[in-house]
Every structure is written in C-alpha cells, then in structure tokens.
Amino acid sequence: MARSPHFFSIFHTLRHIFNHIGVTLLAVGIAFSLPMLAQFILFIWWPLVEGDSQLLLINEIVFAAVLVLLFNLFLGARQGRRSHRMNHLASLVHVREESSWLSRWSDRKLLDRITGTRDVSVMSVTGYDTFVSQRRKLSNVIDHSYELRVMLMNPYGAGAMRRVQSLGDPAPLLETYCKETAATIDRLAGLAAAGKQVTLKFYEDPPFWNLIVTGEYVWVQYCHDGHELKSQPEYVFALQKDEPTQGLFSAFYVHFLNQWGDPLHPEYDFATRELIYRNDKGNEVRRVPFPPQAERSERQELILLAG
C-alpha cells in the first residue's frame, strides 16, 4: 500500500521543529555552563596542575589531542559541505551498492519517496532484474504506473555477441541473455494484459548505459566491458524542479528519449511476436519473427568456434 505524501510532509515538518528545539536547548545549556566552567578552570583545575610538571604535561598532551581532533572534525565538515554542494549540483541523491547494507537501507527510503509515478522508462540489457527477479525492488513503482517504455538489447544481434565475448564464456552467457529476455517479455505481456500501456523496443549495439527513469528519478549504471552489470554501482539522479537544466537527470533522460525515438530500433509486437521496423516517417516497412531460431543457432555455433 502506498503511503500518503501528506504524512511524509507533516513528519518532515515535525522533525525540523524538534531539531530546532534541540539546537536551541543545547545553545542555552552551553551559555549557562560557561561561567561555571570558567570558575572550575581558574580556581580548581589550574591550582592543581601549575605545581605538578607531570600533570601539566599530561594536560598539555590531552589539550593538543583535542585541538587536533577538533581541527580534523572541522576539515571533515568542510569537505562534507563541499561534497554535498557538488552532489546537489549534479543532483546525485543516492548510490546503490549490492554489498553495502547502508546502501540497501537508503534504497528503501528512496523507494518510499517515489509515489504517484505515471510512467516508467527502462533501457536495460535484459530487464530481468527490474521486471522478473525484483532485485531492484521496483515492483511497487511498476505496479502503480500507467505507461511502460522499455528498451532491451537484442540477444540475437551483433551487439549481444560483442557483449558476451567481453565477459569470458560466450555461449552460456548468450543463452542466459536469451532466457532472461524471454522472461522479461512474458512479464511485460502480463502487464499489458492487465491494462498498462506497454511498449517494447530492441537495440542492436552493445549496451552502454543501463537507465531506469521513475518519474523524477533516473537510476544509472555504466555497462563496463568485461564486467557483469550487477557488480557495478548504481547512481540515482533526481530532477530539480526549480532548476530543471541543472544536474544530470535531464542529460540521461534526453539520452533515453533520443534512443527511443531512433527509427533504427524495432518495436516488439506482443500479439504476433514480431519485430516491427519503421522508416523515418514512422511507417512500417517490414516485420521479422522474434526470436529468429535459425539465426540464433548460427550465432551460437560461431561463438563456440570463436571460443
């Protein structure tokens, strides 16, 4: 069940109020304790240490250590402020790593903030982790969306062959890509049958970016040659409503739109299981069965020979 955004707004306001109350009480407490602290130093602490050289040395060492600690805290706070400013300029709001429990906890908090997403746009290798395995835990976002625009790599194309050859053992990986893509197609077909507007296209080039646009957030992974996609960190950029041209959200979203509008990428017909190719004017020029069984067998044989 989706949580009400009004609840989060009220909770956010109350948290700020209590934070201000806490800071005010802390400042008042420090102000009232200063006279007592000065009296303790002048009349109790200093008479004890001024005649004891060893105790004075210990106090000087402790005082120097405290100064070093405070200086390092100041530098850390300054560096943190600079990092916060740079993240704000880039609109980076989250970095997701599979091995980090803190990252997974932040992941859940971010997903709670994504509500009311009308459309979801995905540019992926197979889409399996997004739509089938739910490794990204975006099922709630997808189930509550109305329109899905999905681009997947053609597992029977030349780009897929180049991708699997860079990863080591081509034949098993290519077979995995084919099975995961088929599972994603079945999942999308089920979503379309449930009443969602689903459009699926395929691209032929080796994957470069893995993009998921969920309303005002874009999830980005770079597809390194020779590295599995799931081992790479995932960066989340947010749209800055007051300055939409600032940050990297717009850049990645425009990249997706440019790829989506390219007539070279065929559209998948769920009813006939065919790829529809169109010209620059959007008119249909030909249809190709998907998957192409003969081409699939030939490519697998070529990969085995190359290995």
C-alpha positions as CSV (number, residue, x, y, z in Angstrom):
1,M,0.0,0.0,0.0
2,A,1.4,3.4,-1.0
3,R,1.9,5.8,1.8
4,S,0.3,9.3,1.7
5,P,2.8,12.1,0.7
6,H,0.9,14.3,3.2
7,F,2.1,12.1,6.0
8,F,5.7,12.5,4.9
9,S,5.3,16.3,4.7
10,I,3.9,16.5,8.2
11,F,6.6,14.2,9.6
12,H,9.3,16.2,7.8
13,T,8.0,19.4,9.3
14,L,7.8,18.0,12.8
15,R,11.3,16.6,12.5
16,H,12.6,20.1,11.6
17,I,10.7,21.6,14.6
18,F,12.2,19.2,17.1
19,N,15.7,19.7,15.6
20,H,15.4,23.4,16.1
21,I,14.2,22.9,19.7
22,G,17.1,20.6,20.4
23,V,19.7,23.0,19.0
24,T,18.2,25.9,21.0
25,L,18.3,24.0,24.2
26,L,21.9,22.9,23.6
27,A,22.9,26.5,22.9
28,V,21.2,27.7,26.1
29,G,22.8,24.9,28.1
30,I,26.3,25.8,26.8
31,A,25.7,29.5,27.6
32,F,24.7,28.8,31.2
33,S,27.5,26.4,31.8
34,L,30.3,28.8,30.6
35,P,30.5,30.8,33.9
36,M,30.8,27.5,35.9
37,L,33.3,26.1,33.5
38,A,35.5,29.3,33.8
39,Q,35.3,29.1,37.6
40,F,36.3,25.5,37.6
41,I,39.4,26.2,35.4
42,L,40.6,29.2,37.3
43,F,40.0,28.2,40.9
44,I,40.1,24.3,40.9
45,W,41.9,22.9,37.8
46,W,44.8,25.4,37.4
47,P,45.9,25.4,41.0
48,L,46.2,21.6,40.8
49,V,48.4,21.4,37.7
50,E,50.6,24.5,38.0
51,G,52.8,23.0,40.6
52,D,52.9,19.4,39.1
53,S,55.0,19.2,36.0
54,Q,53.9,15.7,35.1
55,L,50.2,16.5,35.4
56,L,50.8,19.7,33.4
57,L,52.5,17.7,30.6
58,I,49.6,15.3,30.6
59,N,47.1,18.1,30.3
60,E,49.1,19.7,27.5
61,I,49.1,16.5,25.6
62,V,45.4,16.0,26.1
63,F,44.7,19.6,25.1
64,A,46.8,19.2,21.9
65,A,45.0,16.0,21.0
66,V,41.6,17.7,21.5
67,L,42.7,20.6,19.2
68,V,43.8,18.1,16.5
69,L,40.5,16.2,16.8
70,L,38.5,19.5,16.6
71,F,40.6,20.6,13.6
72,N,40.1,17.3,11.8
73,L,36.3,17.5,12.5
74,F,36.3,21.0,11.0
75,L,38.1,19.8,7.9
76,G,35.8,16.8,7.6
77,A,32.7,19.0,8.0
78,R,34.1,21.4,5.4
79,Q,34.8,18.5,3.0
80,G,31.4,17.1,3.6
81,R,29.8,20.5,2.8
82,R,31.8,20.7,-0.4
83,S,30.7,17.1,-1.3
84,H,27.1,18.0,-0.5
85,R,27.3,21.1,-2.8
86,M,28.7,19.1,-5.6
87,N,26.1,16.3,-5.2
88,H,23.4,19.0,-5.3
89,L,24.8,20.5,-8.5
90,A,24.9,17.0,-10.1
91,S,21.5,16.2,-8.5
92,L,23.0,12.9,-7.2
93,V,20.7,11.7,-4.4
94,H,21.8,8.1,-3.9
95,V,24.4,5.5,-4.8
96,R,23.4,1.8,-4.7
97,E,25.9,-0.9,-4.0
98,E,24.9,-4.6,-3.6
99,S,27.5,-5.3,-0.8
100,S,26.5,-2.3,1.4
101,W,23.7,-2.7,4.0
102,L,23.7,1.1,4.4
103,S,23.1,1.4,0.6
104,R,20.2,-1.1,0.8
105,W,18.7,0.8,3.7
106,S,18.9,4.1,1.8
107,D,17.4,2.3,-1.2
108,R,14.3,1.5,0.8
109,K,14.0,5.1,2.0
110,L,14.3,6.4,-1.6
111,L,11.7,4.0,-2.9
112,D,9.3,5.2,-0.2
113,R,9.6,8.7,-1.6
114,I,8.7,7.6,-5.2
115,T,5.0,7.8,-5.2
116,G,2.5,8.6,-8.0
117,T,4.8,7.7,-10.9
118,R,2.7,7.8,-14.0
119,D,5.3,6.4,-16.4
120,V,8.4,4.3,-16.2
121,S,11.1,4.2,-18.9
122,V,13.8,1.5,-18.9
123,M,16.8,1.0,-21.1
124,S,18.4,-2.3,-20.0
125,V,20.4,-5.3,-21.2
126,T,17.7,-8.0,-20.4
127,G,15.4,-6.2,-17.9
128,Y,15.4,-9.3,-15.8
129,D,16.5,-7.7,-12.6
130,T,13.9,-4.9,-13.0
131,F,10.8,-6.8,-14.0
132,V,11.3,-10.5,-13.1
133,S,13.7,-11.1,-10.2
134,Q,12.8,-7.8,-8.5
135,R,16.4,-7.4,-7.4
136,R,15.9,-3.6,-7.6
137,K,12.6,-3.8,-5.7
138,L,10.8,-1.5,-8.1
139,S,7.7,-3.7,-8.3
140,N,5.6,-1.2,-6.3
141,V,6.6,1.6,-8.6
142,I,5.9,-0.5,-11.8
143,D,2.6,-1.8,-10.5
144,H,1.3,1.7,-9.8
145,S,2.5,3.2,-13.1
146,Y,0.3,3.6,-16.2
147,E,2.8,3.6,-19.1
148,L,5.9,1.5,-19.5
149,R,8.5,2.2,-22.2
150,V,11.2,-0.5,-22.3
151,M,14.3,-0.9,-24.5
152,L,16.2,-4.1,-24.3
153,M,19.3,-5.4,-26.1
154,N,18.6,-7.8,-28.9
155,P,20.1,-11.1,-27.5
156,Y,20.4,-12.4,-31.1
157,G,22.2,-9.3,-32.5
158,A,25.8,-8.5,-33.1
159,G,25.9,-6.2,-30.0
160,A,25.0,-9.1,-27.7
161,M,27.7,-11.2,-29.2
162,R,30.3,-8.5,-28.6
163,R,29.0,-8.1,-25.0
164,V,29.2,-11.8,-24.1
165,Q,32.6,-12.2,-25.7
166,S,34.0,-9.5,-23.4
167,L,32.7,-11.3,-20.3
168,G,34.6,-14.6,-20.8
169,D,32.4,-17.7,-21.6
170,P,30.2,-16.6,-24.6
171,A,27.8,-19.5,-25.2
172,P,26.4,-19.9,-21.6
173,L,26.1,-16.1,-21.2
174,L,24.3,-15.7,-24.5
175,E,21.9,-18.4,-23.6
176,T,21.3,-16.7,-20.2
177,Y,20.6,-13.4,-22.0
178,C,18.1,-15.1,-24.3
179,K,16.2,-16.8,-21.4
180,E,16.2,-13.6,-19.3
181,T,14.9,-11.5,-22.2
182,A,12.2,-14.1,-22.9
183,A,11.2,-13.9,-19.2
184,T,11.1,-10.1,-19.3
185,I,8.9,-10.2,-22.4
186,D,6.4,-12.6,-20.7
187,R,6.3,-10.2,-17.7
188,L,5.7,-7.2,-19.9
189,A,3.0,-9.1,-21.8
190,G,1.3,-9.8,-18.5
191,L,1.4,-6.1,-17.5
192,A,0.0,-5.2,-20.9
193,A,-2.8,-7.7,-20.4
194,A,-3.5,-6.1,-17.0
195,G,-4.3,-2.8,-18.7
196,K,-1.0,-1.0,-18.7
197,Q,0.3,0.8,-21.8
198,V,3.5,-1.2,-22.6
199,T,5.8,-0.5,-25.5
200,L,8.9,-2.6,-26.0
201,K,11.8,-1.9,-28.4
202,F,15.1,-3.6,-29.1
203,Y,18.5,-2.0,-29.8
204,E,21.4,-3.8,-31.6
205,D,24.5,-2.1,-30.3
206,P,26.4,-3.3,-27.2
207,P,24.9,-1.8,-24.0
208,F,26.5,1.4,-22.8
209,W,24.1,2.7,-20.1
210,N,21.5,0.9,-18.0
211,L,18.8,3.5,-17.3
212,I,15.6,3.4,-15.3
213,V,13.5,6.6,-15.2
214,T,10.9,6.5,-12.5
215,G,9.1,9.9,-12.6
216,E,11.6,12.4,-11.2
217,Y,14.4,10.0,-10.6
218,V,16.8,8.2,-13.0
219,W,18.8,5.1,-12.0
220,V,22.1,4.8,-13.9
221,Q,24.6,2.0,-14.3
222,Y,27.5,2.0,-16.7
223,C,28.0,-1.2,-18.7
224,H,31.7,-1.9,-18.5
225,D,33.2,-4.3,-21.0
226,G,34.3,-7.4,-19.2
227,H,32.2,-6.8,-16.1
228,E,28.8,-8.1,-15.1
229,L,26.2,-5.3,-14.8
230,K,25.1,-6.4,-11.3
231,S,28.6,-5.9,-10.0
232,Q,28.6,-2.2,-10.9
233,P,27.3,0.6,-8.6
234,E,24.1,2.3,-9.5
235,Y,23.7,6.1,-9.3
236,V,20.4,7.8,-8.8
237,F,19.9,11.4,-10.0
238,A,16.8,13.5,-9.3
239,L,15.1,16.2,-11.2
240,Q,15.5,19.6,-9.7
241,K,12.1,21.2,-10.2
242,D,13.3,24.7,-9.6
243,E,16.2,24.3,-11.9
244,P,15.5,21.5,-14.4
245,T,18.5,22.3,-16.5
246,Q,20.8,21.7,-13.6
247,G,22.1,18.2,-12.8
248,L,22.5,15.0,-14.7
249,F,18.9,13.9,-14.6
250,S,18.0,15.8,-17.8
251,A,21.1,14.5,-19.6
252,F,20.3,10.9,-19.0
253,Y,16.6,11.3,-19.7
254,V,17.3,13.1,-23.0
255,H,19.7,10.2,-23.9
256,F,16.9,7.7,-23.4
257,L,14.4,9.8,-25.4
258,N,16.9,10.1,-28.3
259,Q,17.4,6.3,-28.3
260,W,13.7,5.8,-28.0
261,G,12.9,8.0,-31.0
262,D,15.5,6.4,-33.3
263,P,13.7,4.6,-36.1
264,L,16.6,2.0,-36.3
265,H,15.2,0.4,-33.1
266,P,12.4,-2.0,-33.9
267,E,9.2,-2.3,-31.8
268,Y,8.1,-5.7,-30.5
269,D,4.5,-6.8,-31.3
270,F,3.3,-8.9,-28.3
271,A,0.4,-10.4,-30.3
272,T,2.4,-11.7,-33.3
273,R,5.8,-12.0,-31.6
274,E,7.5,-10.0,-34.3
275,L,9.8,-7.0,-34.6
276,I,8.3,-4.1,-36.5
277,Y,10.8,-1.9,-38.4
278,R,9.7,1.6,-39.4
279,N,11.1,4.4,-41.6
280,D,11.9,8.0,-40.6
281,K,8.2,8.9,-41.1
282,G,7.0,6.1,-38.7
283,N,5.6,3.9,-41.4
284,E,6.0,0.2,-41.1
285,V,8.5,-1.2,-43.7
286,R,9.0,-4.9,-42.6
287,R,8.4,-7.4,-39.9
288,V,10.9,-10.0,-38.5
289,P,10.0,-13.0,-36.3
290,F,11.3,-12.9,-32.8
291,P,13.2,-14.9,-31.8
292,P,14.8,-15.9,-35.1
293,Q,15.5,-19.5,-34.5
294,A,17.9,-20.1,-37.4
295,E,20.0,-17.0,-36.7
296,R,20.2,-18.0,-33.1
297,S,21.6,-21.4,-33.8
298,E,24.1,-20.0,-36.3
299,R,25.4,-17.3,-33.9
300,Q,25.8,-19.8,-31.0
301,E,27.9,-22.1,-33.3
302,L,30.1,-19.1,-34.3
303,I,30.6,-18.2,-30.7
304,L,31.6,-21.8,-29.8
305,L,34.1,-21.8,-32.7
306,A,35.5,-18.4,-31.6
307,G,35.9,-19.7,-28.1
